[in-house]
């Protein structure tokens, strides 16, 4: 099966040329920015290197842009996982079932060992899901 790269091909190249989700949706014929985001996420899961930042979406111009985007998304993911840990802890403390069959995981399961321990909160280190 051939992977579609239609969105990737039509995005501007370079972080400095990033285009907002709203403008990209209009340009590419999507009904709205959310529909565009869903399509971008689907294309990213096939390996398409669509980058984004606070200014919008773009194709990488160089390796440094990929590295910066990776670091930003990784930090956001670690932060989100930390919030999930605390929410789950509160739900458990209040005997509220969430209906998930997850094994116990640590943040390292998601981000790897390269994350400095001093950057993790104690609750994330315990990482009970």
Helices and strands as residue ranges (DSSP letters): H 6-10, G 15-17, H 21-28, H 33-44, E 50-53, E 56-59, H 63-93, H 108-111, G 117-119, H 122-126
